[in-house]
Amino acid sequence: MARTGIGTIIGRKSVSKGKEYSRIWVYIPTKVSEDTAFPFEIGAPCLVEINEEKRQLVVKPIAEKEAASLGWRKRNRKK
């Protein structure tokens, strides 16, 4: 059980419909994601907020219905 670990911010350039975008991923260590307290499921939406006062990135689980009302779209990924 590991509730803390060192992750990494990863950035990549992506092109979609002729426009270039920066994509950012946050790598979460396996030992953290496999902890029984890990509150996320692969593919589920999450709310991402910046807490300016604490200078922190906050990631919280969010219901699909609420996420959809904020513009999130469920994507069917190819396997």
OpenMM code with the backbone's topology and positions (N, CA, C; nanometers):
from openmm import Vec3, app, unit

residues = "MET ALA ARG THR GLY ILE GLY THR ILE ILE GLY ARG LYS SER VAL SER LYS GLY LYS GLU TYR SER ARG ILE TRP VAL TYR ILE PRO THR LYS VAL SER GLU ASP THR ALA PHE PRO PHE GLU ILE GLY ALA PRO CYS LEU VAL GLU ILE ASN GLU GLU LYS ARG GLN LEU VAL VAL LYS PRO ILE ALA GLU LYS GLU ALA ALA SER LEU GLY TRP ARG LYS ARG ASN ARG LYS LYS".split()
positions = [
    Vec3(0.0855, -0.1174, 0.0000),
    Vec3(0.0000, 0.0000, 0.0000),
    Vec3(0.0899, 0.1234, 0.0000),
    Vec3(0.0685, 0.2106, -0.0997),
    Vec3(0.1502, 0.3316, -0.1112),
    Vec3(0.0608, 0.4486, -0.1487),
    Vec3(0.0416, 0.5387, -0.0591),
    Vec3(-0.0449, 0.6534, -0.0863),
    Vec3(0.0310, 0.7745, -0.1373),
    Vec3(0.1623, 0.7638, -0.1428),
    Vec3(0.2434, 0.8707, -0.2011),
    Vec3(0.3498, 0.8093, -0.2914),
    Vec3(0.3937, 0.8884, -0.3866),
    Vec3(0.4982, 0.8456, -0.4782),
    Vec3(0.5401, 0.9662, -0.5605),
    Vec3(0.6475, 0.9522, -0.6338),
    Vec3(0.6959, 1.0612, -0.7175),
    Vec3(0.6471, 1.0381, -0.8594),
    Vec3(0.5677, 1.1305, -0.9105),
    Vec3(0.5166, 1.1240, -1.0470),
    Vec3(0.5972, 1.2157, -1.1367),
    Vec3(0.5532, 1.2264, -1.2606),
    Vec3(0.6234, 1.3080, -1.3586),
    Vec3(0.5226, 1.3803, -1.4464),
    Vec3(0.5517, 1.5043, -1.4811),
    Vec3(0.4725, 1.5795, -1.5776),
    Vec3(0.5354, 1.5551, -1.7146),
    Vec3(0.4550, 1.5095, -1.8095),
    Vec3(0.5044, 1.4775, -1.9429),
    Vec3(0.4311, 1.5657, -2.0439),
    Vec3(0.5048, 1.6273, -2.1348),
    Vec3(0.4456, 1.7131, -2.2370),
    Vec3(0.4771, 1.6622, -2.3762),
    Vec3(0.3798, 1.6688, -2.4647),
    Vec3(0.3972, 1.6280, -2.6041),
    Vec3(0.3212, 1.7248, -2.6935),
    Vec3(0.3705, 1.7423, -2.8142),
    Vec3(0.2989, 1.8197, -2.9153),
    Vec3(0.2061, 1.7243, -2.9888),
    Vec3(0.0881, 1.7724, -3.0266),
    Vec3(-0.0088, 1.6926, -3.0979),
    Vec3(-0.0711, 1.7781, -3.2071),
    Vec3(-0.1040, 1.7179, -3.3205),
    Vec3(-0.1692, 1.7906, -3.4291),
    Vec3(-0.3068, 1.7300, -3.4513),
    Vec3(-0.4078, 1.8150, -3.4529),
    Vec3(-0.5445, 1.7725, -3.4776),
    Vec3(-0.6117, 1.8747, -3.5668),
    Vec3(-0.6664, 1.8276, -3.6781),
    Vec3(-0.7343, 1.9150, -3.7744),
    Vec3(-0.6462, 2.0321, -3.8160),
    Vec3(-0.5176, 2.0044, -3.8332),
    Vec3(-0.4241, 2.1051, -3.8806),
    Vec3(-0.3710, 2.2012, -3.7760),
    Vec3(-0.4195, 2.1914, -3.6521),
    Vec3(-0.3720, 2.2793, -3.5451),
    Vec3(-0.2803, 2.2014, -3.4518),
    Vec3(-0.1770, 2.2686, -3.4040),
    Vec3(-0.0847, 2.2058, -3.3105),
    Vec3(-0.1242, 2.2408, -3.1670),
    Vec3(-0.1235, 2.1409, -3.0817),
    Vec3(-0.1590, 2.1579, -2.9412),
    Vec3(-0.0493, 2.1004, -2.8533),
    Vec3(-0.0395, 2.1519, -2.7330),
    Vec3(0.0462, 2.0914, -2.6320),
    Vec3(-0.0424, 2.0025, -2.5456),
    Vec3(-0.0005, 1.8799, -2.5277),
    Vec3(-0.0738, 1.7881, -2.4407),
    Vec3(0.0137, 1.7610, -2.3191),
    Vec3(-0.0483, 1.7595, -2.2047),
    Vec3(0.0233, 1.7370, -2.0801),
    Vec3(-0.0372, 1.6139, -2.0123),
    Vec3(0.0488, 1.5229, -1.9695),
    Vec3(0.0054, 1.4067, -1.8928),
    Vec3(0.0735, 1.4118, -1.7577),
    Vec3(0.0060, 1.3560, -1.6584),
    Vec3(0.0665, 1.3395, -1.5267),
    Vec3(0.0829, 1.1894, -1.5060),
    Vec3(0.2075, 1.1444, -1.4940),
    Vec3(0.2345, 1.0033, -1.4681),
    Vec3(0.2147, 0.9776, -1.3190),
    Vec3(0.1328, 0.8783, -1.2891),
    Vec3(0.1094, 0.8376, -1.1501),
    Vec3(0.1769, 0.7028, -1.1310),
    Vec3(0.2663, 0.6911, -1.0346),
    Vec3(0.3377, 0.5653, -1.0140),
    Vec3(0.2417, 0.4478, -0.9900),
    Vec3(0.2789, 0.3329, -1.0415),
    Vec3(0.1961, 0.2128, -1.0291),
    Vec3(0.1614, 0.1825, -0.8842),
    Vec3(0.2588, 0.1960, -0.7945),
    Vec3(0.2318, 0.1618, -0.6543),
    Vec3(0.1239, 0.2519, -0.5938),
    Vec3(0.1087, 0.3739, -0.6457),
    Vec3(0.0028, 0.4634, -0.5987),
    Vec3(-0.1301, 0.4248, -0.6643),
    Vec3(-0.1282, 0.4016, -0.7958),
    Vec3(-0.2534, 0.3698, -0.8667),
    Vec3(-0.3114, 0.2352, -0.8261),
    Vec3(-0.2291, 0.1456, -0.7731),
    Vec3(-0.2782, 0.0151, -0.7296),
    Vec3(-0.3204, 0.0133, -0.5830),
    Vec3(-0.3022, 0.1245, -0.5133),
    Vec3(-0.3442, 0.1345, -0.3738),
    Vec3(-0.4966, 0.1250, -0.3669),
    Vec3(-0.5471, 0.0589, -0.2659),
    Vec3(-0.6924, 0.0424, -0.2516),
    Vec3(-0.7651, 0.1749, -0.2320),
    Vec3(-0.6951, 0.2788, -0.1908),
    Vec3(-0.7566, 0.4100, -0.1702),
    Vec3(-0.7584, 0.4946, -0.2978),
    Vec3(-0.6974, 0.4458, -0.4073),
    Vec3(-0.6924, 0.5236, -0.5322),
    Vec3(-0.8344, 0.5441, -0.5825),
    Vec3(-0.8790, 0.6708, -0.5983),
    Vec3(-1.0206, 0.6986, -0.6244),
    Vec3(-1.0621, 0.7050, -0.7718),
    Vec3(-0.9766, 0.6617, -0.8650),
    Vec3(-1.0080, 0.6768, -1.0070),
    Vec3(-1.0143, 0.5426, -1.0782),
    Vec3(-1.0916, 0.5408, -1.1876),
    Vec3(-1.0951, 0.4261, -1.2774),
    Vec3(-1.0431, 0.4737, -1.4118),
    Vec3(-0.9753, 0.3866, -1.4844),
    Vec3(-0.9227, 0.4218, -1.6161),
    Vec3(-1.0395, 0.4635, -1.7064),
    Vec3(-1.0259, 0.5773, -1.7710),
    Vec3(-1.1281, 0.6272, -1.8627),
    Vec3(-1.2368, 0.7116, -1.7988),
    Vec3(-1.2421, 0.7138, -1.6668),
    Vec3(-1.3439, 0.7937, -1.5977),
    Vec3(-1.3021, 0.9410, -1.5977),
    Vec3(-1.3985, 1.0325, -1.5992),
    Vec3(-1.3631, 1.1742, -1.5972),
    Vec3(-1.3105, 1.2168, -1.4606),
    Vec3(-1.2341, 1.3239, -1.4603),
    Vec3(-1.1865, 1.3820, -1.3357),
    Vec3(-1.1866, 1.5339, -1.3517),
    Vec3(-1.2051, 1.6032, -1.2431),
    Vec3(-1.2033, 1.7483, -1.2416),
    Vec3(-1.0616, 1.7921, -1.2059),
    Vec3(-1.0045, 1.8792, -1.2874),
    Vec3(-0.8679, 1.9275, -1.2656),
    Vec3(-0.8749, 2.0763, -1.2345),
    Vec3(-0.8230, 2.1147, -1.1206),
    Vec3(-0.8267, 2.2546, -1.0766),
    Vec3(-0.6877, 2.2993, -1.0336),
    Vec3(-0.6613, 2.4275, -1.0478),
    Vec3(-0.5382, 2.4857, -0.9955),
    Vec3(-0.5755, 2.5651, -0.8708),
    Vec3(-0.5125, 2.5304, -0.7594),
    Vec3(-0.5303, 2.6059, -0.6366),
    Vec3(-0.4161, 2.7062, -0.6313),
    Vec3(-0.4464, 2.8306, -0.6685),
    Vec3(-0.3419, 2.9335, -0.6770),
    Vec3(-0.2808, 2.9647, -0.5410),
    Vec3(-0.3643, 2.9658, -0.4391),
    Vec3(-0.3159, 2.9997, -0.3053),
    Vec3(-0.2093, 2.9008, -0.2573),
    Vec3(-0.2346, 2.7710, -0.2786),
    Vec3(-0.1406, 2.6680, -0.2352),
    Vec3(-0.0431, 2.6274, -0.3448),
    Vec3(-0.0614, 2.6819, -0.4667),
    Vec3(0.0217, 2.6470, -0.5825),
    Vec3(0.0224, 2.4956, -0.6049),
    Vec3(-0.1004, 2.4404, -0.6110),
    Vec3(-0.1165, 2.2964, -0.6278),
    Vec3(-0.2138, 2.2656, -0.7403),
    Vec3(-0.1923, 2.1527, -0.8032),
    Vec3(-0.2858, 2.0990, -0.8998),
    Vec3(-0.3722, 1.9989, -0.8242),
    Vec3(-0.5033, 2.0138, -0.8322),
    Vec3(-0.5963, 1.9268, -0.7607),
    Vec3(-0.6743, 1.8458, -0.8641),
    Vec3(-0.6755, 1.7152, -0.8477),
    Vec3(-0.7472, 1.6260, -0.9386),
    Vec3(-0.8484, 1.5478, -0.8555),
    Vec3(-0.9776, 1.5584, -0.8932),
    Vec3(-1.0839, 1.4933, -0.8166),
    Vec3(-1.1724, 1.4103, -0.9093),
    Vec3(-1.2231, 1.2969, -0.8600),
    Vec3(-1.3195, 1.2220, -0.9392),
    Vec3(-1.4456, 1.3059, -0.9589),
    Vec3(-1.5136, 1.2853, -1.0715),
    Vec3(-1.6364, 1.3584, -1.1002),
    Vec3(-1.7312, 1.2624, -1.1728),
    Vec3(-1.8589, 1.2733, -1.1464),
    Vec3(-1.9582, 1.1870, -1.2111),
    Vec3(-1.9645, 1.2180, -1.3609),
    Vec3(-1.9897, 1.1149, -1.4418),
    Vec3(-1.9958, 1.1341, -1.5864),
    Vec3(-2.1002, 1.2377, -1.6261),
    Vec3(-2.2139, 1.2364, -1.5590),
    Vec3(-2.3205, 1.3323, -1.5924),
    Vec3(-2.2749, 1.4756, -1.5671),
    Vec3(-2.2108, 1.4986, -1.4551),
    Vec3(-2.1598, 1.6327, -1.4236),
    Vec3(-2.0496, 1.6722, -1.5207),
    Vec3(-1.9608, 1.5779, -1.5520),
    Vec3(-1.8524, 1.6051, -1.6464),
    Vec3(-1.9092, 1.6402, -1.7842),
    Vec3(-2.0114, 1.5676, -1.8278),
    Vec3(-2.0739, 1.5941, -1.9579),
    Vec3(-2.1350, 1.7341, -1.9606),
    Vec3(-2.1901, 1.7787, -1.8488),
    Vec3(-2.2487, 1.9135, -1.8439),
    Vec3(-2.1410, 2.0213, -1.8533),
    Vec3(-2.0141, 1.9832, -1.8277),
    Vec3(-1.9022, 2.0768, -1.8370),
    Vec3(-1.8259, 2.0620, -1.9693),
    Vec3(-1.8774, 1.9763, -2.0595),
    Vec3(-1.8168, 1.9632, -2.1911),
    Vec3(-1.7349, 1.8370, -2.2142),
    Vec3(-1.7262, 1.7482, -2.1169),
    Vec3(-1.6507, 1.6240, -2.1318),
    Vec3(-1.7261, 1.5273, -2.2224),
    Vec3(-1.6526, 1.4540, -2.3052),
    Vec3(-1.7130, 1.3518, -2.3911),
    Vec3(-1.6491, 1.2178, -2.3612),
    Vec3(-1.7322, 1.1160, -2.3424),
    Vec3(-1.6797, 0.9813, -2.3231),
    Vec3(-1.6249, 0.9328, -2.4565),
    Vec3(-1.5068, 0.8773, -2.4541),
    Vec3(-1.4433, 0.8316, -2.5783),
    Vec3(-1.4294, 0.6807, -2.5758),
    Vec3(-1.4635, 0.6213, -2.6860),
    Vec3(-1.4439, 0.4770, -2.7008),
    Vec3(-1.3071, 0.4555, -2.7620),
    Vec3(-1.2176, 0.4029, -2.6843),
    Vec3(-1.0803, 0.3810, -2.7297),
    Vec3(-1.0694, 0.2480, -2.8012),
    Vec3(-0.9883, 0.2464, -2.9055),
    Vec3(-0.9597, 0.1219, -2.9760),
    Vec3(-0.8720, 0.0352, -2.8869),
    Vec3(-0.8994, -0.0930, -2.8882),
    Vec3(-0.8193, -0.1845, -2.8050),
    Vec3(-0.7179, -0.2563, -2.8882),
] * unit.nanometer
topology = app.Topology()
chain = topology.addChain("A")
for resn in residues:
    res = topology.addResidue(resn, chain)
    for name in ("N", "CA", "C"):
        topology.addAtom(name, app.Element.getBySymbol(name[0]), res)
